[in-house]
Amino acid sequence: MKVGVVGAGNWGSNLVKTFDELGALRAVVDTNASMIEQCRYLYPYAMVGDDYETMLADNEVAAVVIATPAQTHYGLARAALLAGKDVFVEKPFTQSFIQAEELVSLAEKNGRILMVGYLLLYQPAIKWIKQCLESGAIGTVRILHQERLKLGRVRSVENVLWNFGVHDIAVLLYLAGEQPQKITVKGQQIIQPQIADDVYLHMEFENNLHVHLHVSWLWPEQRRSLIVVGTQAMLTYDELEQTVTLHRKGIASGLANVDQGSEIVFKGSSKPLSLECQHFLEAIAGRNTPRSDGRSALAVIRILEEASSELN
């Protein structure tokens, strides 16, 4: 299976390198002359240029990987699907639910694989946590609390929720296993008007499950963590250290604190991108539904749109 990558910039270059390492790189398209020259030097056996139509016309390109600015995702993905290619789109999938819904329908109509790059879903630790929750090992889950905070690169188009929170929303929905019944959001526009820099998103699910997400690119410390509170125990996932810690803690029926200690129960991988790209290639080969398929991405876009409408 060979892929063509559109966009070889900051993140796209990582995708180009990873698909090359997996032996699947056929072509690279970019509009930057220096990037084209660099890719021609690094990947002399690949087709490298600035003509997307040429890539789409190449029968050896089975799938297109899109890592361009968000506002171009819809048009590039639509053209690839119409050309009969399977498609991988980096986050955010599209800039609107209507665009996302059209792409999902088009992929299903044409029998194409459509996958969205929610990298965090491919961290082995997240898969382990999902299995742990489904086993009932920590009881009934009551709280999911996610943080993604740092002094980051401010964007002038999308707010911090669209930029930072996409992966986290995808993971929280994956762990919850259902859609929220209610969402509320609070945020602050500090640096630029109409662009939220610090956002708190709250989602309420059935069975008294509450999910909280705090994202900010205006924060003094870097934090990337998930806390899971169950009726019998708790979990913490440190994304920076790639550790999952089990806390045998809680409050007993007599309202007394219970603390039977904590221990690291899982150590994850630091290379989820390779796992994600391999997952896409396997989905293409087997015609299987990816973990982060277009349908799951629709749910994420719906929440982003609804939350952003409250922020503006």
PASEBA-1860 file (N, C-alpha, C; in nm, 3 decimals):
! residues 312
1> MKVGVVGA> 0.084/-0.119/0.000/0.000/0.000/0.000/0.088/0.125/0.000 ~ 0.066/0.214/-0.095/0.144/0.337/-0.105/0.054/0.458/-0.081 ~ 0.110/0.559/-0.015/0.034/0.680/0.016/0.105/0.802/-0.040 ~ 0.026/0.906/-0.062/0.080/1.036/-0.096/0.046/1.132/0.016 ~ 0.145/1.210/0.059/0.124/1.304/0.169/0.116/1.446/0.113 ~ 0.011/1.517/0.151/-0.007/1.657/0.111/0.026/1.745/0.231 ~ 0.130/1.824/0.219/0.173/1.909/0.330/0.289/1.847/0.405 ~ 0.409/1.901/0.387/0.529/1.846/0.450/0.590/1.946/0.548
9> GNWGSNLV> 0.504/2.027/0.610/0.550/2.128/0.704/0.580/2.073/0.842 ~ 0.546/2.152/0.946/0.582/2.116/1.083/0.541/1.975/1.122 ~ 0.412/1.944/1.106/0.364/1.810/1.142/0.366/1.715/1.024 ~ 0.340/1.769/0.905/0.340/1.686/0.785/0.473/1.616/0.763 ~ 0.583/1.682/0.797/0.714/1.620/0.780/0.727/1.493/0.864 ~ 0.663/1.491/0.981/0.664/1.372/1.066/0.586/1.258/1.000 ~ 0.475/1.292/0.936/0.396/1.191/0.866/0.472/1.136/0.746 ~ 0.536/1.226/0.671/0.617/1.182/0.557/0.724/1.084/0.603
17> KTFDELGA> 0.796/1.121/0.708/0.903/1.036/0.760/0.850/0.901/0.809 ~ 0.737/0.905/0.880/0.683/0.781/0.937/0.633/0.686/0.828 ~ 0.560/0.737/0.730/0.514/0.650/0.622/0.631/0.598/0.540 ~ 0.737/0.677/0.529/0.857/0.629/0.461/0.920/0.514/0.540 ~ 0.928/0.529/0.671/0.984/0.422/0.755/0.902/0.295/0.747 ~ 0.772/0.310/0.723/0.683/0.195/0.709/0.683/0.138/0.567 ~ 0.763/0.198/0.480/0.774/0.150/0.343/0.653/0.181/0.257 ~ 0.578/0.287/0.293/0.452/0.314/0.224/0.451/0.448/0.151
25> LRAVVDTN> 0.561/0.522/0.151/0.561/0.654/0.090/0.579/0.646/-0.062 ~ 0.484/0.705/-0.135/0.491/0.711/-0.280/0.512/0.854/-0.333 ~ 0.446/0.952/-0.268/0.450/1.088/-0.321/0.436/1.190/-0.209 ~ 0.488/1.311/-0.234/0.475/1.424/-0.142/0.440/1.547/-0.224 ~ 0.340/1.621/-0.178/0.300/1.745/-0.244/0.307/1.858/-0.142 ~ 0.370/1.969/-0.181/0.376/2.087/-0.096/0.388/2.209/-0.188 ~ 0.349/2.325/-0.136/0.355/2.446/-0.217/0.481/2.528/-0.188 ~ 0.558/2.487/-0.089/0.679/2.559/-0.051/0.799/2.503/-0.128
33> ASMIEQCR> 0.866/2.589/-0.205/0.975/2.544/-0.291/1.089/2.481/-0.212 ~ 1.126/2.542/-0.099/1.236/2.487/-0.020/1.199/2.353/0.042 ~ 1.072/2.336/0.078/1.028/2.208/0.133/1.030/2.101/0.025 ~ 0.990/2.138/-0.096/0.995/2.043/-0.207/1.138/1.997/-0.231 ~ 1.232/2.091/-0.231/1.373/2.059/-0.253/1.425/1.968/-0.143 ~ 1.386/1.996/-0.018/1.430/1.913/0.095/1.377/1.771/0.084 ~ 1.249/1.758/0.048/1.189/1.625/0.036/1.249/1.547/-0.080 ~ 1.282/1.616/-0.188/1.347/1.548/-0.301/1.483/1.493/-0.261
41> YLYPYAMV> 1.551/1.565/-0.174/1.681/1.519/-0.125/1.666/1.401/-0.029 ~ 1.568/1.412/0.063/1.550/1.307/0.164/1.485/1.181/0.109 ~ 1.395/1.199/0.010/1.318/1.086/-0.044/1.329/1.085/-0.196 ~ 1.448/1.056/-0.251/1.471/1.064/-0.395/1.388/0.966/-0.477 ~ 1.337/0.862/-0.413/1.259/0.760/-0.482/1.109/0.794/-0.484 ~ 1.069/0.903/-0.417/0.928/0.944/-0.414/0.901/1.051/-0.518 ~ 0.777/1.059/-0.562/0.733/1.170/-0.647/0.712/1.292/-0.559 ~ 0.786/1.398/-0.582/0.776/1.518/-0.499/0.752/1.638/-0.590
49> GDDYETML> 0.650/1.717/-0.555/0.620/1.835/-0.635/0.510/1.917/-0.573 ~ 0.453/2.008/-0.654/0.348/2.097/-0.604/0.213/2.074/-0.671 ~ 0.202/1.965/-0.749/0.080/1.940/-0.826/-0.004/1.829/-0.762 ~ -0.110/1.871/-0.693/-0.198/1.774/-0.625/-0.271/1.685/-0.726 ~ -0.309/1.741/-0.839/-0.382/1.664/-0.940/-0.297/1.548/-0.992 ~ -0.168/1.571/-1.005/-0.079/1.464/-1.050/-0.077/1.350/-0.950 ~ -0.074/1.383/-0.821/-0.080/1.280/-0.718/-0.209/1.200/-0.728 ~ -0.321/1.270/-0.743/-0.450/1.202/-0.748/-0.462/1.112/-0.871
57> ADNEVAAV> -0.392/1.147/-0.977/-0.399/1.068/-1.100/-0.308/0.946/-1.098 ~ -0.221/0.938/-0.998/-0.126/0.828/-0.989/-0.195/0.703/-0.935 ~ -0.201/0.598/-1.014/-0.268/0.475/-0.972/-0.196/0.403/-0.859 ~ -0.067/0.432/-0.840/0.006/0.368/-0.732/-0.021/0.432/-0.597 ~ -0.081/0.550/-0.596/-0.119/0.615/-0.471/-0.257/0.564/-0.432 ~ -0.261/0.475/-0.334/-0.388/0.418/-0.289/-0.461/0.508/-0.191 ~ -0.383/0.590/-0.120/-0.444/0.675/-0.017/-0.372/0.808/-0.009 ~ -0.446/0.910/0.033/-0.392/1.044/0.047/-0.392/1.082/0.195
65> VIATPAQT> -0.280/1.135/0.241/-0.264/1.180/0.380/-0.256/1.333/0.378 ~ -0.348/1.399/0.449/-0.361/1.545/0.441/-0.313/1.608/0.572 ~ -0.208/1.690/0.561/-0.151/1.758/0.678/-0.127/1.904/0.643 ~ -0.230/1.969/0.597/-0.226/2.109/0.554/-0.305/2.194/0.652 ~ -0.308/2.327/0.637/-0.390/2.410/0.725/-0.537/2.364/0.725 ~ -0.602/2.381/0.840/-0.737/2.327/0.860/-0.837/2.373/0.755 ~ -0.823/2.497/0.709/-0.921/2.549/0.614/-0.914/2.480/0.478 ~ -0.807/2.404/0.452/-0.794/2.334/0.324/-0.837/2.188/0.331
73> HYGLARAA> -0.862/2.137/0.450/-0.890/1.994/0.467/-1.010/1.947/0.386 ~ -1.118/2.022/0.392/-1.241/1.980/0.325/-1.219/1.964/0.174 ~ -1.165/2.066/0.110/-1.148/2.063/-0.034/-1.053/1.954/-0.079 ~ -0.941/1.937/-0.010/-0.843/1.836/-0.046/-0.898/1.695/-0.024 ~ -0.967/1.675/0.089/-1.023/1.542/0.118/-1.134/1.507/0.020 ~ -1.216/1.602/-0.013/-1.325/1.578/-0.108/-1.269/1.537/-0.244 ~ -1.168/1.609/-0.291/-1.107/1.576/-0.420/-1.047/1.436/-0.419 ~ -0.983/1.398/-0.308/-0.922/1.266/-0.299/-1.027/1.156/-0.299
81> LLAGKDVF> -1.136/1.176/-0.226/-1.243/1.077/-0.222/-1.307/1.061/-0.360 ~ -1.328/1.172/-0.427/-1.386/1.166/-0.562/-1.292/1.099/-0.661 ~ -1.163/1.103/-0.632/-1.063/1.037/-0.718/-1.048/0.889/-0.683 ~ -1.126/0.841/-0.585/-1.122/0.700/-0.548/-1.013/0.663/-0.450 ~ -0.959/0.761/-0.379/-0.852/0.734/-0.282/-0.910/0.719/-0.141 ~ -0.846/0.635/-0.060/-0.871/0.637/0.083/-0.803/0.762/0.139 ~ -0.852/0.810/0.254/-0.806/0.940/0.303/-0.779/0.939/0.452 ~ -0.665/0.998/0.489/-0.629/1.027/0.628/-0.618/1.179/0.640
89> VEKPFTQS> -0.693/1.238/0.732/-0.693/1.383/0.750/-0.645/1.415/0.891 ~ -0.547/1.503/0.901/-0.503/1.545/1.033/-0.612/1.627/1.101 ~ -0.604/1.638/1.232/-0.700/1.718/1.307/-0.671/1.865/1.285 ~ -0.771/1.954/1.296/-0.913/1.920/1.304/-0.965/1.872/1.169 ~ -1.055/1.777/1.171/-1.108/1.711/1.051/-1.152/1.814/0.948 ~ -1.246/1.897/0.984/-1.293/2.008/0.900/-1.322/2.127/0.992 ~ -1.368/2.235/0.933/-1.401/2.353/1.011/-1.549/2.364/1.041 ~ -1.629/2.267/0.997/-1.772/2.270/1.027/-1.830/2.129/1.023
97> FIQAEELV> -1.940/2.111/1.093/-2.009/1.982/1.096/-2.064/1.948/0.958 ~ -2.115/2.048/0.887/-2.171/2.024/0.754/-2.065/1.970/0.660 ~ -1.946/2.029/0.661/-1.837/1.980/0.578/-1.799/1.837/0.616 ~ -1.788/1.811/0.746/-1.749/1.678/0.793/-1.853/1.575/0.753 ~ -1.980/1.608/0.768/-2.087/1.516/0.734/-2.085/1.482/0.585 ~ -2.056/1.581/0.501/-2.049/1.556/0.357/-1.936/1.460/0.324 ~ -1.819/1.480/0.385/-1.707/1.392/0.358/-1.734/1.249/0.405 ~ -1.797/1.234/0.520/-1.830/1.100/0.570/-1.926/1.031/0.475
105> SLAEKNGR> -2.028/1.102/0.431/-2.126/1.045/0.338/-2.059/1.007/0.205 ~ -1.970/1.093/0.158/-1.901/1.067/0.032/-1.812/0.943/0.043 ~ -1.742/0.930/0.156/-1.656/0.813/0.176/-1.739/0.685/0.182 ~ -1.850/0.689/0.252/-1.935/0.570/0.263/-1.998/0.534/0.129 ~ -2.040/0.634/0.056/-2.101/0.612/-0.075/-2.002/0.547/-0.172 ~ -1.876/0.586/-0.163/-1.775/0.536/-0.256/-1.691/0.421/-0.200 ~ -1.729/0.374/-0.082/-1.657/0.261/-0.023/-1.513/0.291/0.012 ~ -1.486/0.413/0.057/-1.350/0.455/0.088/-1.327/0.459/0.240
113> ILMVGYLL> -1.204/0.431/0.280/-1.163/0.446/0.419/-1.138/0.594/0.446 ~ -1.197/0.645/0.554/-1.176/0.783/0.595/-1.136/0.783/0.741 ~ -1.016/0.830/0.767/-0.962/0.829/0.904/-0.912/0.968/0.940 ~ -0.932/1.004/1.067/-0.889/1.135/1.117/-0.775/1.115/1.217 ~ -0.676/1.203/1.211/-0.556/1.188/1.292/-0.571/1.234/1.436 ~ -0.638/1.153/1.517/-0.647/1.180/1.660/-0.537/1.100/1.729 ~ -0.419/1.156/1.734/-0.299/1.084/1.776/-0.311/1.021/1.914 ~ -0.374/1.091/2.007/-0.382/1.043/2.145/-0.458/0.910/2.155
121> LYQPAIKW> -0.550/0.886/2.062/-0.624/0.759/2.062/-0.532/0.640/2.037 ~ -0.415/0.667/1.983/-0.324/0.558/1.947/-0.210/0.542/2.046 ~ -0.219/0.614/2.157/-0.128/0.587/2.268/-0.171/0.456/2.333 ~ -0.081/0.360/2.347/-0.118/0.233/2.411/-0.181/0.252/2.549 ~ -0.142/0.358/2.619/-0.198/0.382/2.752/-0.348/0.407/2.746 ~ -0.394/0.479/2.642/-0.537/0.507/2.630/-0.615/0.378/2.605 ~ -0.560/0.291/2.521/-0.625/0.162/2.496/-0.631/0.079/2.623 ~ -0.522/0.085/2.702/-0.519/0.011/2.829/-0.624/0.065/2.925
129> IKQCLESG> -0.636/0.197/2.934/-0.736/0.257/3.022/-0.876/0.217/2.979 ~ -0.903/0.217/2.851/-1.034/0.178/2.800/-1.068/0.036/2.845 ~ -0.974/-0.056/2.830/-0.996/-0.194/2.870/-1.015/-0.205/3.021 ~ -0.939/-0.124/3.095/-0.952/-0.124/3.242/-1.091/-0.080/3.284 ~ -1.141/0.026/3.222/-1.274/0.077/3.258/-1.382/-0.024/3.222 ~ -1.369/-0.088/3.106/-1.469/-0.185/3.063/-1.469/-0.309/3.151 ~ -1.355/-0.339/3.213/-1.346/-0.457/3.301/-1.413/-0.434/3.436 ~ -1.439/-0.307/3.471/-1.498/-0.275/3.600/-1.398/-0.275/3.714
137> AIGTVRIL> -1.269/-0.270/3.681/-1.165/-0.281/3.784/-1.166/-0.164/3.883 ~ -1.215/-0.047/3.840/-1.220/0.066/3.934/-1.365/0.102/3.968 ~ -1.456/0.011/3.938/-1.597/0.036/3.967/-1.663/0.118/3.857 ~ -1.771/0.183/3.891/-1.841/0.269/3.796/-1.769/0.402/3.784 ~ -1.744/0.443/3.661/-1.672/0.568/3.638/-1.766/0.686/3.660 ~ -1.722/0.782/3.741/-1.803/0.900/3.773/-1.745/1.028/3.714 ~ -1.612/1.036/3.707/-1.548/1.160/3.661/-1.434/1.126/3.565 ~ -1.428/1.199/3.454/-1.312/1.203/3.367/-1.267/1.349/3.363
145> HQERLKLG> -1.141/1.373/3.395/-1.090/1.510/3.400/-0.960/1.519/3.320 ~ -0.960/1.600/3.214/-0.846/1.610/3.125/-0.790/1.752/3.125 ~ -0.656/1.763/3.122/-0.589/1.893/3.114/-0.487/1.892/3.000 ~ -0.488/1.998/2.920/-0.382/2.019/2.819/-0.346/2.167/2.825 ~ -0.238/2.197/2.895/-0.202/2.334/2.927/-0.055/2.360/2.900 ~ -0.024/2.474/2.843/0.115/2.518/2.828/0.117/2.661/2.774 ~ 0.234/2.720/2.773/0.252/2.848/2.707/0.279/2.815/2.561 ~ 0.173/2.817/2.479/0.182/2.764/2.344/0.179/2.870/2.236
153> RVRSVENV> 0.180/2.822/2.113/0.175/2.910/1.997/0.031/2.954/1.973 ~ 0.004/3.081/1.987/-0.131/3.135/1.973/-0.173/3.133/1.826 ~ -0.295/3.093/1.798/-0.349/3.091/1.662/-0.440/3.211/1.641 ~ -0.452/3.252/1.518/-0.535/3.370/1.486/-0.667/3.334/1.422 ~ -0.688/3.204/1.393/-0.814/3.160/1.331/-0.895/3.076/1.428 ~ -0.840/2.959/1.469/-0.914/2.873/1.560/-0.880/2.905/1.704 ~ -0.977/2.882/1.794/-0.953/2.904/1.936/-0.877/2.786/1.996 ~ -0.842/2.796/2.124/-0.760/2.694/2.187/-0.832/2.560/2.196
161> LWNFGVHD> -0.964/2.562/2.202/-1.038/2.436/2.208/-1.024/2.360/2.077 ~ -1.038/2.430/1.964/-1.020/2.367/1.833/-0.876/2.322/1.813 ~ -0.781/2.397/1.866/-0.641/2.367/1.842/-0.584/2.264/1.939 ~ -0.612/2.280/2.068/-0.557/2.192/2.170/-0.650/2.077/2.207 ~ -0.781/2.103/2.206/-0.875/2.011/2.268/-0.928/1.900/2.181 ~ -0.895/1.900/2.052/-0.953/1.802/1.960/-0.918/1.659/2.001 ~ -0.788/1.633/2.025/-0.746/1.499/2.066/-0.816/1.457/2.195 ~ -0.825/1.551/2.288/-0.881/1.518/2.419/-1.030/1.486/2.412
169> IAVLLYLA> -1.103/1.562/2.333/-1.246/1.533/2.317/-1.264/1.396/2.254 ~ -1.182/1.364/2.155/-1.190/1.232/2.092/-1.166/1.121/2.194 ~ -1.067/1.141/2.281/-1.035/1.040/2.383/-1.146/1.030/2.487 ~ -1.197/1.144/2.531/-1.302/1.142/2.633/-1.428/1.074/2.582 ~ -1.464/1.097/2.456/-1.579/1.028/2.397/-1.552/0.878/2.384 ~ -1.430/0.844/2.347/-1.389/0.703/2.334/-1.401/0.632/2.468 ~ -1.355/0.697/2.575/-1.361/0.635/2.708/-1.504/0.631/2.762 ~ -1.582/0.736/2.734/-1.721/0.739/2.780/-1.806/0.638/2.705
177> GEQPQKIT> -1.775/0.616/2.579/-1.848/0.517/2.499/-1.984/0.562/2.452 ~ -2.012/0.691/2.463/-2.143/0.744/2.422/-2.131/0.894/2.401 ~ -2.243/0.952/2.357/-2.246/1.096/2.334/-2.299/1.169/2.457 ~ -2.251/1.290/2.483/-2.299/1.363/2.602/-2.443/1.409/2.585 ~ -2.514/1.416/2.696/-2.651/1.468/2.695/-2.652/1.620/2.705 ~ -2.547/1.676/2.763/-2.542/1.822/2.783/-2.397/1.867/2.787 ~ -2.369/1.981/2.724/-2.236/2.039/2.737/-2.248/2.186/2.777 ~ -2.153/2.230/2.856/-2.142/2.372/2.892/-1.996/2.411/2.877
185> VKGQQIIQ> -1.971/2.538/2.850/-1.834/2.582/2.826/-1.816/2.724/2.874 ~ -1.700/2.750/2.931/-1.662/2.884/2.971/-1.520/2.910/2.921 ~ -1.496/3.031/2.871/-1.364/3.063/2.821/-1.334/3.211/2.828 ~ -1.208/3.244/2.808/-1.164/3.384/2.811/-1.088/3.418/2.683 ~ -1.122/3.534/2.626/-1.046/3.590/2.514/-0.952/3.695/2.573 ~ -0.828/3.660/2.591/-0.733/3.747/2.660/-0.640/3.819/2.562 ~ -0.589/3.747/2.466/-0.488/3.802/2.375/-0.551/3.868/2.253 ~ -0.655/3.804/2.196/-0.721/3.855/2.076/-0.872/3.850/2.095
193> PQIADDVY> -0.945/3.946/2.042/-1.091/3.940/2.048/-1.142/3.820/1.969 ~ -1.243/3.753/2.022/-1.312/3.642/1.955/-1.230/3.514/1.945 ~ -1.109/3.511/2.002/-1.028/3.389/1.999/-1.000/3.348/2.144 ~ -1.067/3.245/2.192/-1.052/3.202/2.331/-0.915/3.140/2.355 ~ -0.849/3.186/2.460/-0.715/3.138/2.494/-0.717/3.034/2.606 ~ -0.823/3.035/2.685/-0.833/2.947/2.801/-0.979/2.901/2.810 ~ -1.001/2.768/2.806/-1.137/2.716/2.797/-1.159/2.600/2.894 ~ -1.275/2.601/2.960/-1.321/2.489/3.043/-1.447/2.432/2.978
201> LHMEFENN> -1.440/2.305/2.939/-1.554/2.236/2.877/-1.604/2.129/2.972 ~ -1.736/2.127/2.991/-1.797/2.026/3.078/-1.903/1.949/2.999 ~ -1.900/1.816/3.011/-1.996/1.730/2.942/-2.061/1.636/3.042 ~ -2.193/1.624/3.029/-2.268/1.535/3.117/-2.323/1.418/3.037 ~ -2.304/1.296/3.092/-2.347/1.174/3.027/-2.448/1.102/3.115 ~ -2.502/0.992/3.060/-2.593/0.909/3.139/-2.516/0.847/3.255 ~ -2.589/0.791/3.350/-2.530/0.720/3.465/-2.442/0.811/3.550 ~ -2.475/0.942/3.551/-2.409/1.037/3.639/-2.258/1.046/3.612
209> LHVHLHVS> -2.218/1.033/3.485/-2.079/1.053/3.447/-2.060/1.198/3.403 ~ -1.963/1.263/3.467/-1.930/1.401/3.433/-1.787/1.408/3.379 ~ -1.770/1.482/3.271/-1.641/1.490/3.203/-1.599/1.636/3.195 ~ -1.474/1.663/3.231/-1.423/1.800/3.235/-1.295/1.809/3.152 ~ -1.281/1.916/3.077/-1.160/1.941/2.999/-1.118/2.086/3.016 ~ -0.992/2.106/3.050/-0.934/2.240/3.061/-0.820/2.249/2.961 ~ -0.830/2.342/2.867/-0.724/2.365/2.769/-0.684/2.512/2.771 ~ -0.553/2.536/2.757/-0.504/2.674/2.758/-0.368/2.681/2.691
217> WLWPEQRR> -0.345/2.784/2.611/-0.211/2.810/2.559/-0.150/2.933/2.628 ~ -0.212/2.970/2.740/-0.163/3.081/2.821/-0.148/3.031/2.965 ~ -0.048/2.945/2.986/-0.032/2.876/3.115/0.117/2.864/3.147 ~ 0.157/2.883/3.271/0.300/2.885/3.305/0.366/2.748/3.304 ~ 0.288/2.641/3.319/0.343/2.505/3.325/0.280/2.419/3.217 ~ 0.356/2.320/3.173/0.301/2.225/3.078/0.237/2.109/3.151 ~ 0.110/2.086/3.124/0.039/1.974/3.185/-0.041/1.901/3.078 ~ -0.024/1.769/3.072/-0.103/1.686/2.983/-0.139/1.560/3.061
225> SLIVVGTQ> -0.258/1.564/3.119/-0.293/1.456/3.211/-0.442/1.424/3.207 ~ -0.473/1.303/3.248/-0.612/1.255/3.257/-0.631/1.191/3.394 ~ -0.739/1.227/3.461/-0.777/1.165/3.588/-0.911/1.095/3.570 ~ -0.918/0.971/3.616/-1.042/0.893/3.611/-1.081/0.857/3.754 ~ -1.200/0.897/3.793/-1.249/0.867/3.927/-1.359/0.763/3.917 ~ -1.336/0.648/3.979/-1.436/0.542/3.984/-1.490/0.524/4.124 ~ -1.590/0.442/4.138/-1.651/0.420/4.270/-1.565/0.332/4.360 ~ -1.465/0.261/4.302/-1.381/0.173/4.381/-1.234/0.214/4.382
233> AMLTYDEL> -1.191/0.285/4.280/-1.051/0.328/4.272/-1.040/0.441/4.170 ~ -0.919/0.491/4.151/-0.896/0.602/4.060/-0.772/0.575/3.975 ~ -0.765/0.642/3.859/-0.649/0.632/3.770/-0.599/0.771/3.737 ~ -0.468/0.785/3.721/-0.412/0.908/3.664/-0.321/0.868/3.549 ~ -0.335/0.940/3.438/-0.251/0.917/3.321/-0.169/1.042/3.296 ~ -0.037/1.028/3.305/0.055/1.137/3.278/0.104/1.119/3.134 ~ 0.055/1.203/3.044/0.090/1.188/2.903/0.236/1.220/2.878 ~ 0.295/1.309/2.955/0.435/1.345/2.937/0.527/1.229/2.977
241> EQTVTLHR> 0.493/1.161/3.085/0.573/1.048/3.132/0.526/0.914/3.075 ~ 0.407/0.915/3.016/0.346/0.793/2.961/0.329/0.684/3.068 ~ 0.275/0.727/3.183/0.249/0.633/3.291/0.102/0.639/3.331 ~ 0.049/0.523/3.368/-0.085/0.515/3.426/-0.068/0.464/3.569 ~ -0.121/0.540/3.665/-0.110/0.505/3.806/-0.247/0.470/3.861 ~ -0.253/0.358/3.931/-0.375/0.315/3.998/-0.371/0.363/4.142 ~ -0.475/0.436/4.184/-0.485/0.484/4.321/-0.600/0.410/4.388 ~ -0.568/0.329/4.486/-0.672/0.257/4.562/-0.723/0.350/4.672
249> KGIASGLA> -0.792/0.452/4.628/-0.839/0.556/4.717/-0.987/0.581/4.694 ~ -1.051/0.638/4.794/-1.191/0.672/4.781/-1.248/0.717/4.915 ~ -1.379/0.724/4.917/-1.450/0.759/5.041/-1.551/0.649/5.070 ~ -1.538/0.587/5.185/-1.623/0.475/5.222/-1.764/0.524/5.254 ~ -1.855/0.427/5.273/-1.996/0.460/5.300/-2.012/0.541/5.428 ~ -1.918/0.526/5.521/-1.924/0.604/5.644/-1.858/0.740/5.632 ~ -1.827/0.780/5.509/-1.765/0.909/5.477/-1.622/0.920/5.527 ~ -1.559/0.807/5.551/-1.419/0.806/5.592/-1.331/0.785/5.469
257> NVDQGSEI> -1.218/0.854/5.467/-1.125/0.837/5.356/-1.062/0.698/5.359 ~ -1.046/0.641/5.240/-0.979/0.512/5.224/-0.858/0.531/5.136 ~ -0.740/0.490/5.181/-0.618/0.502/5.103/-0.535/0.376/5.122 ~ -0.539/0.289/5.020/-0.465/0.164/5.026/-0.343/0.166/4.934 ~ -0.300/0.288/4.902/-0.177/0.302/4.825/-0.198/0.320/4.676 ~ -0.088/0.351/4.609/-0.090/0.375/4.465/0.028/0.302/4.401 ~ 0.013/0.269/4.272/0.122/0.206/4.199/0.107/0.231/4.049 ~ 0.219/0.241/3.980/0.217/0.251/3.834/0.181/0.115/3.777
265> VFKGSSKP> 0.076/0.110/3.698/0.026/-0.018/3.646/0.046/-0.032/3.496 ~ 0.088/0.078/3.429/0.113/0.068/3.286/0.212/0.175/3.245 ~ 0.306/0.136/3.158/0.402/0.228/3.101/0.384/0.226/2.950 ~ 0.349/0.341/2.892/0.312/0.345/2.752/0.428/0.373/2.658 ~ 0.392/0.386/2.531/0.488/0.412/2.424/0.503/0.561/2.401 ~ 0.620/0.601/2.355/0.641/0.741/2.322/0.631/0.766/2.172 ~ 0.592/0.663/2.093/0.585/0.675/1.947/0.447/0.635/1.895 ~ 0.343/0.709/1.934/0.210/0.672/1.886/0.189/0.699/1.738
273> LSLECQHF> 0.268/0.790/1.680/0.248/0.825/1.539/0.272/0.704/1.450 ~ 0.373/0.627/1.479/0.399/0.506/1.401/0.283/0.408/1.413 ~ 0.228/0.395/1.534/0.113/0.306/1.556/-0.010/0.357/1.480 ~ -0.029/0.489/1.479/-0.143/0.547/1.409/-0.132/0.525/1.259 ~ -0.014/0.549/1.203/0.005/0.532/1.059/-0.008/0.385/1.020 ~ 0.045/0.296/1.103/0.032/0.153/1.076/-0.115/0.111/1.080 ~ -0.191/0.168/1.173/-0.333/0.140/1.185/-0.407/0.180/1.057 ~ -0.369/0.295/1.001/-0.430/0.341/0.875/-0.399/0.244/0.761
281> LEAIAGRN> -0.273/0.202/0.751/-0.236/0.108/0.645/-0.309/-0.025/0.660 ~ -0.325/-0.071/0.783/-0.397/-0.196/0.806/-0.545/-0.181/0.773 ~ -0.603/-0.063/0.801/-0.743/-0.039/0.767/-0.762/-0.040/0.615 ~ -0.666/0.018/0.544/-0.673/0.017/0.398/-0.665/-0.126/0.344 ~ -0.566/-0.202/0.395/-0.543/-0.337/0.346/-0.661/-0.429/0.375 ~ -0.719/-0.416/0.495/-0.827/-0.505/0.534/-0.966/-0.450/0.513 ~ -0.972/-0.323/0.465/-1.100/-0.253/0.450/-1.176/-0.253/0.582 ~ -1.104/-0.222/0.688/-1.160/-0.219/0.822/-1.188/-0.075/0.865
289> TPRSDGRS> -1.284/-0.058/0.954/-1.316/0.074/1.007/-1.208/0.117/1.105 ~ -1.141/0.230/1.083/-1.037/0.276/1.176/-1.097/0.316/1.311 ~ -1.014/0.315/1.411/-1.057/0.357/1.545/-1.107/0.502/1.542 ~ -1.038/0.585/1.467/-1.077/0.727/1.455/-1.134/0.751/1.315 ~ -1.244/0.686/1.285/-1.304/0.699/1.152/-1.383/0.829/1.140 ~ -1.437/0.853/1.022/-1.510/0.976/0.998/-1.630/0.994/1.088 ~ -1.700/0.886/1.118/-1.819/0.894/1.205/-1.781/0.941/1.344 ~ -1.674/0.888/1.400/-1.632/0.932/1.534/-1.587/1.077/1.530
297> ALAVIRIL> -1.527/1.117/1.418/-1.484/1.257/1.404/-1.601/1.352/1.397 ~ -1.713/1.307/1.341/-1.835/1.389/1.337/-1.877/1.430/1.477 ~ -1.871/1.334/1.570/-1.912/1.362/1.708/-1.823/1.468/1.771 ~ -1.693/1.463/1.740/-1.599/1.561/1.794/-1.629/1.700/1.737 ~ -1.650/1.708/1.605/-1.679/1.835/1.540/-1.808/1.896/1.594 ~ -1.906/1.812/1.619/-2.034/1.862/1.672/-2.013/1.931/1.807 ~ -1.934/1.870/1.894/-1.908/1.928/2.025/-1.826/2.056/2.011 ~ -1.725/2.056/1.924/-1.645/2.176/1.903/-1.730/2.293/1.853
305> EEASSELN> -1.820/2.263/1.758/-1.906/2.369/1.706/-2.000/2.423/1.812 ~ -2.063/2.332/1.885/-2.159/2.375/1.987/-2.089/2.456/2.097 ~ -1.972/2.408/2.138/-1.899/2.480/2.243/-1.851/2.617/2.195 ~ -1.802/2.623/2.071/-1.751/2.750/2.019/-1.861/2.852/2.001 ~ -1.982/2.806/1.972/-2.094/2.901/1.957/-2.125/2.967/2.090 ~ -2.102/2.897/2.200/-2.124/2.955/2.332/-2.010/3.049/2.371 ~ -1.890/3.025/2.316/-1.775/3.108/2.350/-1.780/3.243/2.280 ~ -1.842/3.247/2.160/-1.844/3.371/2.081/-1.956/3.464/2.122
END
